[in-house]
Amino acid sequence: MTISRVLFRIRKYFAFRRKAQTAFAVHSPFLYELYSAMRKPKFNNTEDKMKLDGIRTKFSQCCHTISFDDPGAKGGHIKTKAGMVFKRTSKPQKQSLAIAAAANNIQSREILEMGTAFGTTSLTLQFLNPEARVTTMEGVPEIAEYAKKAFSETGIESIDLQVGLFKDLLPNYLNEGRKIDFVFMDGHHKGDASEEYIDMLYPALSDIAIIAIDDIYYSPDMVEFWEEIQKDDRFQTGLDFFHFGLLIKNDNLQKMSFKLKL
């Protein structure tokens, strides 16, 4: 990440902190319960937590060299240690838990993750939503291999890992006629691409559904996209947690948006 990008994010973070609110600002029972669940997420059992902690430690310390072409916003050819890629691409556990708890709060049965990386957030989504069908898509085959190992080593066989570009995989997934409850968009961090994916996803969303979008302050382009999509009448609520945002489809809610602390 360039110095200018780092400085941009720092400025945006301090601006966010000045405006961020707590649970006292959220009056809707639906939003209050959702926010409360995200602030105090937990695994269903200790075994799941231990499995995931072991995988995260293993990947963060991995010294194997990985070489690949990045199809996302960063682009270019990357050759470095797998542990470095894991630290850069994988969500911190606290954030993954909060996102998975949001999916659980609306009783998700169909979950789509766009951007598998090393599979740790995929596993968190499955652990906190054991009755859900989790489909995850990864554009880098070399990274997808690590996710496959993570699923195998934790004994999770139910996650459907699809390897390829979102623009190629998403139409086939949507053509299956699924009603999607929860989407986590964690890849291809460009505003125009994000808007295109949302347009594709929206007709397949359940009556009450959430789209979680990662890195909404990744760049000026993503900030502009995030600010505009919150005005979209297809979604009643936008929740901004800085590191990610939630778009909520629920006709029982009034049009509103919040910046909230986790």
C-alpha positions as a Markdown table, in Angstrom:
| # | Residue | x | y | z |
|---|---|---|---|---|
| 1 | Met | 0.0 | 0.0 | 0.0 |
| 2 | Thr | 1.4 | 3.4 | -1.0 |
| 3 | Ile | 2.1 | 6.2 | 1.5 |
| 4 | Ser | -0.6 | 8.3 | 0.0 |
| 5 | Arg | -3.1 | 5.5 | 0.4 |
| 6 | Val | -2.1 | 5.0 | 4.0 |
| 7 | Leu | -2.4 | 8.7 | 4.8 |
| 8 | Phe | -5.8 | 8.7 | 3.1 |
| 9 | Arg | -7.1 | 5.9 | 5.3 |
| 10 | Ile | -5.7 | 7.4 | 8.4 |
| 11 | Arg | -7.5 | 10.7 | 7.7 |
| 12 | Lys | -10.7 | 8.8 | 7.0 |
| 13 | Tyr | -10.4 | 6.8 | 10.2 |
| 14 | Phe | -10.1 | 9.8 | 12.4 |
| 15 | Ala | -13.0 | 11.5 | 10.7 |
| 16 | Phe | -15.0 | 8.2 | 11.2 |
| 17 | Arg | -14.1 | 8.1 | 14.9 |
| 18 | Arg | -15.3 | 11.6 | 15.5 |
| 19 | Lys | -18.8 | 10.7 | 14.1 |
| 20 | Ala | -19.1 | 7.0 | 15.2 |
| 21 | Gln | -21.8 | 6.3 | 17.6 |
| 22 | Thr | -22.8 | 3.5 | 20.0 |
| 23 | Ala | -25.9 | 1.4 | 20.7 |
| 24 | Phe | -27.6 | 4.4 | 22.2 |
| 25 | Ala | -28.0 | 5.8 | 18.7 |
| 26 | Val | -29.8 | 2.7 | 17.4 |
| 27 | His | -33.5 | 2.7 | 18.3 |
| 28 | Ser | -35.0 | 0.2 | 15.9 |
| 29 | Pro | -35.3 | -3.2 | 17.7 |
| 30 | Phe | -34.1 | -5.0 | 14.6 |
| 31 | Leu | -31.0 | -2.9 | 14.3 |
| 32 | Tyr | -30.3 | -2.9 | 18.0 |
| 33 | Glu | -30.4 | -6.7 | 18.2 |
| 34 | Leu | -28.2 | -6.9 | 15.1 |
| 35 | Tyr | -25.7 | -4.4 | 16.5 |
| 36 | Ser | -25.6 | -6.1 | 19.9 |
| 37 | Ala | -25.0 | -9.5 | 18.3 |
| 38 | Met | -22.1 | -8.1 | 16.3 |
| 39 | Arg | -20.5 | -6.4 | 19.3 |
| 40 | Lys | -20.4 | -9.6 | 21.4 |
| 41 | Pro | -20.0 | -12.4 | 18.9 |
| 42 | Lys | -18.9 | -15.9 | 20.1 |
| 43 | Phe | -18.3 | -19.3 | 18.7 |
| 44 | Asn | -20.8 | -22.0 | 19.4 |
| 45 | Asn | -18.2 | -24.2 | 21.0 |
| 46 | Thr | -14.5 | -24.1 | 22.1 |
| 47 | Glu | -13.5 | -26.7 | 19.6 |
| 48 | Asp | -14.4 | -24.5 | 16.6 |
| 49 | Lys | -12.4 | -21.6 | 18.1 |
| 50 | Met | -9.4 | -23.8 | 18.7 |
| 51 | Lys | -9.5 | -25.2 | 15.1 |
| 52 | Leu | -9.6 | -21.7 | 13.7 |
| 53 | Asp | -6.9 | -20.3 | 16.0 |
| 54 | Gly | -4.6 | -23.1 | 14.9 |
| 55 | Ile | -5.3 | -22.5 | 11.2 |
| 56 | Arg | -4.7 | -18.7 | 11.6 |
| 57 | Thr | -1.4 | -19.3 | 13.5 |
| 58 | Lys | -0.2 | -21.8 | 10.9 |
| 59 | Phe | -0.9 | -19.5 | 7.9 |
| 60 | Ser | 0.5 | -16.4 | 9.5 |
| 61 | Gln | 3.8 | -18.2 | 10.1 |
| 62 | Cys | 3.9 | -19.9 | 6.7 |
| 63 | Cys | 7.2 | -19.3 | 4.9 |
| 64 | His | 6.4 | -21.0 | 1.6 |
| 65 | Thr | 6.7 | -18.8 | -1.4 |
| 66 | Ile | 3.5 | -18.0 | -3.3 |
| 67 | Ser | 3.4 | -16.5 | -6.7 |
| 68 | Phe | 0.3 | -15.3 | -8.5 |
| 69 | Asp | -1.4 | -12.6 | -10.6 |
| 70 | Asp | -3.7 | -10.4 | -8.5 |
| 71 | Pro | -7.1 | -10.0 | -10.3 |
| 72 | Gly | -8.4 | -7.5 | -7.8 |
| 73 | Ala | -7.9 | -3.7 | -7.2 |
| 74 | Lys | -4.2 | -4.0 | -6.4 |
| 75 | Gly | -3.4 | -5.9 | -9.6 |
| 76 | Gly | 0.0 | -7.0 | -10.8 |
| 77 | His | 2.1 | -10.0 | -10.2 |
| 78 | Ile | 2.9 | -10.9 | -6.6 |
| 79 | Lys | 5.7 | -13.2 | -5.3 |
| 80 | Thr | 6.2 | -13.4 | -1.6 |
| 81 | Lys | 5.8 | -15.6 | 1.5 |
| 82 | Ala | 2.3 | -17.1 | 2.0 |
| 83 | Gly | 2.3 | -15.7 | 5.5 |
| 84 | Met | 2.6 | -12.2 | 4.3 |
| 85 | Val | -0.3 | -12.6 | 1.9 |
| 86 | Phe | -2.4 | -14.1 | 4.7 |
| 87 | Lys | -1.8 | -11.2 | 6.9 |
| 88 | Arg | -2.6 | -8.7 | 4.1 |
| 89 | Thr | -5.8 | -10.4 | 2.8 |
| 90 | Ser | -7.4 | -12.2 | 5.7 |
| 91 | Lys | -9.8 | -10.4 | 8.0 |
| 92 | Pro | -8.9 | -10.0 | 11.7 |
| 93 | Gln | -10.8 | -12.5 | 13.8 |
| 94 | Lys | -12.8 | -9.9 | 15.6 |
| 95 | Gln | -14.1 | -8.5 | 12.3 |
| 96 | Ser | -14.8 | -12.0 | 10.9 |
| 97 | Leu | -16.8 | -12.9 | 14.0 |
| 98 | Ala | -18.8 | -9.7 | 13.8 |
| 99 | Ile | -19.7 | -10.3 | 10.2 |
| 100 | Ala | -20.6 | -14.0 | 10.8 |
| 101 | Ala | -22.7 | -12.9 | 13.8 |
| 102 | Ala | -24.6 | -10.5 | 11.5 |
| 103 | Ala | -25.4 | -13.4 | 9.2 |
| 104 | Asn | -26.5 | -15.5 | 12.2 |
| 105 | Asn | -28.8 | -12.7 | 13.6 |
| 106 | Ile | -31.0 | -12.8 | 10.5 |
| 107 | Gln | -31.0 | -16.6 | 10.5 |
| 108 | Ser | -29.2 | -16.9 | 7.2 |
| 109 | Arg | -29.6 | -20.2 | 5.3 |
| 110 | Glu | -27.8 | -19.1 | 2.1 |
| 111 | Ile | -24.5 | -17.3 | 2.5 |
| 112 | Leu | -22.3 | -16.1 | -0.4 |
| 113 | Glu | -18.7 | -14.9 | 0.2 |
| 114 | Met | -17.0 | -13.2 | -2.7 |
| 115 | Gly | -13.3 | -13.4 | -1.9 |
| 116 | Thr | -12.2 | -16.6 | 0.0 |
| 117 | Ala | -8.6 | -15.7 | 0.5 |
| 118 | Phe | -7.2 | -18.4 | 2.9 |
| 119 | Gly | -10.7 | -19.5 | 4.0 |
| 120 | Thr | -10.6 | -18.3 | 7.6 |
| 121 | Thr | -13.6 | -16.0 | 7.2 |
| 122 | Ser | -15.4 | -18.7 | 5.3 |
| 123 | Leu | -14.9 | -21.0 | 8.3 |
| 124 | Thr | -16.1 | -18.4 | 10.7 |
| 125 | Leu | -19.2 | -17.9 | 8.7 |
| 126 | Gln | -19.8 | -21.7 | 8.7 |
| 127 | Phe | -19.0 | -22.2 | 12.4 |
| 128 | Leu | -21.4 | -19.4 | 13.5 |
| 129 | Asn | -24.1 | -20.5 | 10.9 |
| 130 | Pro | -23.9 | -24.3 | 10.9 |
| 131 | Glu | -27.3 | -24.8 | 9.3 |
| 132 | Ala | -26.4 | -22.4 | 6.4 |
| 133 | Arg | -25.1 | -23.3 | 3.0 |
| 134 | Val | -21.9 | -21.3 | 2.5 |
| 135 | Thr | -20.6 | -20.7 | -1.0 |
| 136 | Thr | -17.3 | -18.9 | -1.4 |
| 137 | Met | -15.5 | -17.6 | -4.5 |
| 138 | Glu | -11.8 | -17.0 | -5.0 |
| 139 | Gly | -10.1 | -15.5 | -8.0 |
| 140 | Val | -6.5 | -16.8 | -7.3 |
| 141 | Pro | -6.1 | -20.5 | -7.6 |
| 142 | Glu | -2.8 | -20.5 | -5.7 |
| 143 | Ile | -4.6 | -18.9 | -2.7 |
| 144 | Ala | -7.6 | -21.2 | -3.1 |
| 145 | Glu | -5.3 | -24.2 | -2.4 |
| 146 | Tyr | -4.6 | -22.9 | 1.1 |
| 147 | Ala | -8.3 | -22.5 | 1.7 |
| 148 | Lys | -8.9 | -26.1 | 0.6 |
| 149 | Lys | -6.3 | -27.2 | 3.2 |
| 150 | Ala | -8.0 | -25.1 | 5.9 |
| 151 | Phe | -11.4 | -26.7 | 5.2 |
| 152 | Ser | -9.8 | -30.1 | 5.1 |
| 153 | Glu | -7.8 | -29.7 | 8.3 |
| 154 | Thr | -10.9 | -28.4 | 10.3 |
| 155 | Gly | -13.1 | -31.2 | 9.0 |
| 156 | Ile | -15.5 | -28.8 | 7.2 |
| 157 | Glu | -16.8 | -30.4 | 4.0 |
| 158 | Ser | -19.9 | -28.3 | 3.5 |
| 159 | Ile | -18.3 | -25.1 | 2.2 |
| 160 | Asp | -18.6 | -24.9 | -1.6 |
| 161 | Leu | -15.4 | -23.3 | -2.8 |
| 162 | Gln | -15.5 | -22.0 | -6.4 |
| 163 | Val | -12.3 | -20.8 | -8.1 |
| 164 | Gly | -12.5 | -18.2 | -10.8 |
| 165 | Leu | -13.3 | -14.5 | -11.4 |
| 166 | Phe | -16.5 | -13.2 | -9.9 |
| 167 | Lys | -17.8 | -12.0 | -13.3 |
| 168 | Asp | -17.6 | -15.6 | -14.5 |
| 169 | Leu | -18.8 | -17.4 | -11.4 |
| 170 | Leu | -21.6 | -15.2 | -10.2 |
| 171 | Pro | -24.0 | -15.7 | -13.2 |
| 172 | Asn | -23.8 | -19.5 | -12.8 |
| 173 | Tyr | -24.4 | -19.2 | -9.1 |
| 174 | Leu | -27.4 | -16.9 | -9.5 |
| 175 | Asn | -28.9 | -19.1 | -12.3 |
| 176 | Glu | -29.5 | -21.8 | -9.7 |
| 177 | Gly | -32.4 | -19.7 | -8.4 |
| 178 | Arg | -31.1 | -19.4 | -4.8 |
| 179 | Lys | -32.6 | -16.8 | -2.4 |
| 180 | Ile | -29.6 | -15.3 | -0.7 |
| 181 | Asp | -29.7 | -14.1 | 2.9 |
| 182 | Phe | -26.2 | -12.8 | 3.4 |
| 183 | Val | -23.4 | -11.7 | 1.1 |
| 184 | Phe | -19.8 | -10.8 | 2.1 |
| 185 | Met | -18.1 | -8.9 | -0.7 |
| 186 | Asp | -14.3 | -9.1 | 0.1 |
| 187 | Gly | -12.6 | -8.8 | -3.2 |
| 188 | His | -12.2 | -6.6 | -6.3 |
| 189 | His | -12.3 | -3.4 | -4.2 |
| 190 | Lys | -13.4 | -1.0 | -7.0 |
| 191 | Gly | -16.5 | 1.1 | -6.9 |
| 192 | Asp | -17.8 | 0.3 | -10.4 |
| 193 | Ala | -17.2 | -3.4 | -10.0 |
| 194 | Ser | -18.9 | -3.4 | -6.5 |
| 195 | Glu | -21.9 | -1.6 | -8.0 |
| 196 | Glu | -22.2 | -4.1 | -10.8 |
| 197 | Tyr | -22.1 | -7.1 | -8.5 |
| 198 | Ile | -24.8 | -5.5 | -6.3 |
| 199 | Asp | -27.0 | -5.0 | -9.3 |
| 200 | Met | -26.5 | -8.7 | -10.2 |
| 201 | Leu | -27.1 | -9.9 | -6.6 |
| 202 | Tyr | -30.1 | -7.8 | -5.7 |
| 203 | Pro | -32.9 | -9.8 | -7.5 |
| 204 | Ala | -31.7 | -12.9 | -5.7 |
| 205 | Leu | -31.8 | -11.4 | -2.2 |
| 206 | Ser | -34.3 | -12.7 | 0.4 |
| 207 | Asp | -37.0 | -10.3 | 1.8 |
| 208 | Ile | -34.6 | -9.6 | 4.7 |
| 209 | Ala | -31.0 | -9.7 | 3.6 |
| 210 | Ile | -27.6 | -8.1 | 4.2 |
| 211 | Ile | -24.7 | -7.4 | 1.9 |
| 212 | Ala | -21.5 | -6.8 | 3.9 |
| 213 | Ile | -18.8 | -4.9 | 1.9 |
| 214 | Asp | -15.2 | -5.0 | 3.0 |
| 215 | Asp | -12.7 | -2.1 | 2.8 |
| 216 | Ile | -15.2 | 0.7 | 2.2 |
| 217 | Tyr | -12.5 | 3.2 | 2.8 |
| 218 | Tyr | -9.9 | 1.4 | 0.7 |
| 219 | Ser | -9.7 | 4.3 | -1.8 |
| 220 | Pro | -11.5 | 7.5 | -2.8 |
| 221 | Asp | -13.3 | 5.4 | -5.4 |
| 222 | Met | -14.6 | 3.0 | -2.8 |
| 223 | Val | -15.6 | 5.8 | -0.4 |
| 224 | Glu | -17.6 | 7.5 | -3.2 |
| 225 | Phe | -19.3 | 4.2 | -4.0 |
| 226 | Trp | -20.1 | 3.5 | -0.3 |
| 227 | Glu | -21.6 | 7.0 | 0.1 |
| 228 | Glu | -23.8 | 6.6 | -3.0 |
| 229 | Ile | -25.0 | 3.1 | -2.4 |
| 230 | Gln | -26.3 | 4.0 | 1.0 |
| 231 | Lys | -28.7 | 6.4 | -0.8 |
| 232 | Asp | -30.0 | 3.6 | -3.0 |
| 233 | Asp | -33.7 | 3.0 | -2.3 |
| 234 | Arg | -33.3 | -0.8 | -2.7 |
| 235 | Phe | -31.6 | -0.8 | 0.8 |
| 236 | Gln | -33.2 | 0.7 | 3.9 |
| 237 | Thr | -30.2 | 0.9 | 6.1 |
| 238 | Gly | -26.4 | 1.4 | 5.9 |
| 239 | Leu | -24.2 | 0.6 | 8.8 |
| 240 | Asp | -20.6 | 1.9 | 8.6 |
| 241 | Phe | -18.0 | 0.1 | 10.8 |
| 242 | Phe | -15.1 | 1.7 | 8.9 |
| 243 | His | -13.3 | -1.6 | 8.1 |
| 244 | Phe | -16.5 | -2.8 | 6.5 |
| 245 | Gly | -20.1 | -1.7 | 5.9 |
| 246 | Leu | -23.5 | -3.4 | 5.9 |
| 247 | Leu | -26.3 | -2.7 | 3.4 |
| 248 | Ile | -29.6 | -4.0 | 4.8 |
| 249 | Lys | -32.7 | -4.9 | 2.8 |
| 250 | Asn | -35.7 | -4.9 | 5.1 |
| 251 | Asp | -38.9 | -3.1 | 4.1 |
| 252 | Asn | -39.9 | -2.8 | 7.8 |
| 253 | Leu | -37.1 | -0.3 | 8.4 |
| 254 | Gln | -37.0 | 3.4 | 7.7 |
| 255 | Lys | -34.4 | 4.8 | 5.5 |
| 256 | Met | -31.3 | 5.6 | 7.7 |
| 257 | Ser | -27.6 | 5.2 | 8.0 |
| 258 | Phe | -25.2 | 5.0 | 11.0 |
| 259 | Lys | -21.5 | 5.1 | 11.7 |
| 260 | Leu | -21.0 | 2.7 | 14.6 |
| 261 | Lys | -18.2 | 1.5 | 16.8 |
| 262 | Leu | -17.5 | -2.2 | 17.1 |
